[in-house]
Amino acid sequence: MRLFLIRHGQTPSNILGALDTGHPGPGLTDLGSSQALALVDAFTKSPVEALYASTLVRTQHTAAPLAAALGLDVDIRAGLHEIEAGALEMRTDRESIMTYVETAFAWSVGEYDRRMPDGPDGHDFFGRFDADIEAISSAGVESAALVSHGAAIRVWVAHRSSGLHGDLAVGYVLRNTGIVELEGSTHDGWRLVSWEGKPAVYDEESASA
């Protein structure tokens, strides 16, 4: 199947640079709402059969225009929410942000035991995100889109797709309403097709192994 992972539109906390991961979270800024509307055009040539969002309201607001255009309901999934910041919640200082990023990115290379301060470890994150992806993969559709969050998408895609040049989680920025396209399934594995419209660059030796 084709799987499109979309980061939500801009929020007030994005402007502040705050680690805002709690429920229900903020809505979208005016720019974020415009970004959500623009997703309709992005999927004109690649319509999807199913649409999902996390339990945080910013993803649901982002998905709403696309759902209306495609005549789809938005299926809310508990496992697709952002990586929780724990004791770092709503912090904006560089030290806190670096701790969050370094911990989450460590999970992308298999260091599951590292834990956010008073928060989850990699086992917790992959356990709930993988479960929802497996359910989506098994839903019997050829294409689906899910609206999730920047860190969650980067870490999950980096760990669940293989053969790529470099450290994807660190090196690939994902802007608000950026789209990551994969193909495959939970059973057969996932291959990155494109990142924000740019084709994935593969290490041929790793990809053929």
N, C-alpha and C positions, 0 to 999 in steps of 0.2 A: 504494500500500500504506500501511498504518498502521505507523509505526515508533515504538517506545517506548524512550527512552534513560533508564536508571536509574542513579543514583549508588549506589555500594556503601554498606553499613552502616558504622556507626561503628567506628573502629580505635583502638588505644592512641595512635598518632601523631596522630590527629585531636584527642584530648584534650590532647596536648602542644603542638599547633599546629606540628608539625614538617613540613618539606617532604620527605616520605617517598615517593619515586617509584621506588626501585630494586626489582629482582626478587630473590626472589619477593614481598617485602613482608610486612607483618604480617597476622594474621587479624583476626577481629572481637572486640570487647568483648562482654560479656553484653548490653548494650543493642543493639549492632549485630546480634547474633543474633536478638533480639526484633524488631528492625526488618525483618530478612530474612523472618521468619515472617509478619509483617504484610503483606508484599507479596502473599501468596496471596489475602487478602481484596480487595486493591486490584484484582486481575485477575479477580475472579469474574464481573463483567459485561463484561469486555473480554479474553477469552482470546486467547492468541497461539499461532501455529503453529510458531514456531521461537524458540530462546532461545540467546543468545550471551553470552560473558564475555571479559574480557581475560586476559592471562597472569599477572596479579597475583592472588594467592590470595584476597584480600578480595572480589574480584568473584565468584569462583567459589563462595565460601562464601555470599555473598548470593543468588546464583542458585539454589542447591541446593534450598531448600524449594519455590520456585515450580516448578522442574523436576519435583520429585517429585509435586507436586499436579496438574500438567498432563500427566504421563507423557512428558516430553520429555528428550532428552539436551542437555547444555550444550556448545555448539560453542565451543571456545577459539580466539580470534582474536588474532594477534600485534599487529595494528595498533591495537587499541582501548585500549591501556594509557595510563596517565597521561602528561602532558607531563613529560619528564625535567627534573630540576632541575640537572643538571650539577654544577658546583662548589658549588652551594647545597644539595646533598643533606643532609637531616637538620638544616638550620639552623632556628632558631626566632626569630632576631632580626628586628626590624621591617624593617631595611634590606634584608636578604636576601629576606624575603617580598614586599616592595614591588617589588624588582627582578624577581622571578619573575612576579608578577601583571602588572606593567606590560609586560614582554616578551611574555607570552602574549596579553594583551589587544590589544597592537599587531598581532599576527597576525590578529586577528578583523576588523580594518579594512584588511587587505591589506599591512601592513608585514612581508612575509615574510622580509626579509633580516636583521631583528634576531635576535640569537642569545642564547640563555641562556649564562651564563659556562661555558665548557668543555662546552657542551651543544648541543642541536639549534636549528635556526632554523625559521621558519614553513614553508618548503618541505618540510623533513623531516617535520614533524608532519602537515600536510595530505596529504602523499604517502601515508603509511601509513594514516592514519585514513580518508581517502577511498577507498582501495583496498578496505578491509574493508566499508565502507558500500555500495560498488558491488556487491561480491559478495553481500551480504545482500539488496540491492535486486533482484538478478537471480536470486534463489533460487527464485522461482516461488510464494511464499506471499503471502497477503493481509495478514498481520500478523506482526510479529516484535518481540522485545524484546531489548535488549542491556544488560548491566550494565557500566558503565565508571566514569569518574572525574570529579570536579567540574570541574576546570579544562578538561579535554579536552572534556567535553560543552558547557560554556558557550561556549568559543571556537569549536568546530565549528558549533554551532547558530547562533551569532551571525553567522558568516560564510556559512553555507549556506542560510539562510532570509532572505527579503527582505520589505520593506514594513512593518517593525515600528517602533513609536514608540521613540525613544531608543536608547541604546547597550546592547544586550541583555547582552553579556558582562560589563559593569561593573555594570549596574543590577539584574540578575536573580540573586538568591542561589539556590543549589541545595543543599538540606539532604541529609543522609545518607538514602538510599533515596527521595529526591525523584524524580519521574517527569516527563519531558518528552515530549510526544506530537507527532509530526509526521505529515503525509500527503504522498504524492507518490512520487518516484523520483529516482534519480541522473540519469536522462535528462531528465525533465521539470522537475526542481527540487523543493525541499521547502518546505512551508508549515507553520509552527508552529500547532498546534491549541490546545495548553494547556501551561502551565508550573506544575507542582505543583498541578494541578487547576483553575487559573484560566485562563479563555479568553484567548488572545493578543489584544492590542489593536493593530490595524493602522492604519497611515497609508494612507488610501484612495487618495490620489494616487500614492504609491509602489507600492502593491499592484497598481494597474491599469496601471502603466506598462509 
